[in-house]
Amino acid sequence: QVQLVESGGGLVQAGGSLRLSCRASARTFSEYYAMGWFRQAPGKEREFVGRIIWSGGNTQYSDSVKGRFTISRENAKNTLYLQMNSLKPEDTAVYYCAADPTLIGTKWILGPGGSWGQGTQVTVFS
């Protein structure tokens, strides 16, 4: 399985921006159909944020972040990014990088070969 390490989280004022990074080791992102980001706020379930299809680069996002967040990749560095703009206090959560996010019905899960990163905390204050 791929090993994923996130970085870039922190404390930011509402309206500000952060960029999260996710670096892979042991395997390369190109071995997966897609890579993505999830988040989990205190007391809530982990929720899908967005994903990028590795071949072609198509992206899709949850309605709550569409137009504010952008997923990108840097193949040479085997790194995935999540650019977060116009942050809101409700974006506060632990953000997880995910290999092989898959939609089953209406629920996003990891595919059989998928992996989670350890998570990075994002806190947005007003």
Disulfide bonds with the S-S distance in Angstrom:
Cys22-Cys97 2.02
